[in-house]
């Protein structure tokens, strides 16, 4: 069988195949789900995306650019895992984290604030360590998007070259929000913001709510796939120091 016949056969088989669907409480891996299975999951998705990586690649020494990207990605991964998030996808300088459980929105929001804190720190520190970054005038910026809701998780690809794919509004919207560059690094849908704990939503004493300041004060609407979505924006940061 040639490649043409093989591909056509695969298309016919996979488009016509019904998934064996189960409801999950944990995020599947490529070892716990087969190509014919799907897992329905209530989850909060966080996408962290390094901004202007094209400018970084074009203007900065490639070794230094690689160090910057590695630092950003590794930082995001550590912080996502610190709050029991699951890493299931990398796309160059972008990381996707999946949070499940009763406080999934709170943990995702706390993670976003922490990622922003360490980006702010790296923005001031990296130019002094990597001269080509300073000479290029490149400044580290990023975007984090968060949404929550039902998702369908499948395995796509072929043996030894498969990946976990999330399908649904939450992963799609979170990815789109991470692309926003409006002066606020963090964006969460209203559905993801409302369940966040007061500690993550506001800064200030719970005993004096009138003095508390929202960590997500900016409000806007964005259109994704023809739908208008209410979004909260934030420039706050909160490290673990």
C-alpha angles and dihedrals in degrees: 000000000000126000092259094057091042093054094045090049091050092050092050093046097046098042090050096043119102115221122242095233127199133173113245138198096187130054110258124230129211086264096055099046130052129209091262096050134082132191123212110212139174103223147153115232125208123189119190115193130182109227125230095008087154090061089047092053094047101042105032132067105270094236091051091045089052090051091052094049091046091051092051096045094044091049092051092047094050092049094046091051092045088066093044095261120152123231112218105153142037124185109181103283095000127092128194120206126189121204123192132179138063096302097037095127092050093051092047092049092048090049092052092052090049094048089052091051094055092044089055089051093048091047090063097037106041099064089059091052099042112043095193090060091053093045091051092051090229115158124198113247131158146174132228122194126192132188133157136208145086120332136180113223121201139167115245131184132041135290112306089005103064131124138187113254125197118209124192145068097289099058092039095049094043089054092050092048091054088063094059114113106185102127094278115096097197129056129177130176117245088249090059095040100051097061093048115114119258090249091060095039098046141026115219142057119312086218090064105038092164089066096047119112123214114243088205102044101147116092126193143141125240131189118230120175091345093308123116111224130191111232137187119215128202140185094181122121132198122180130189096245 
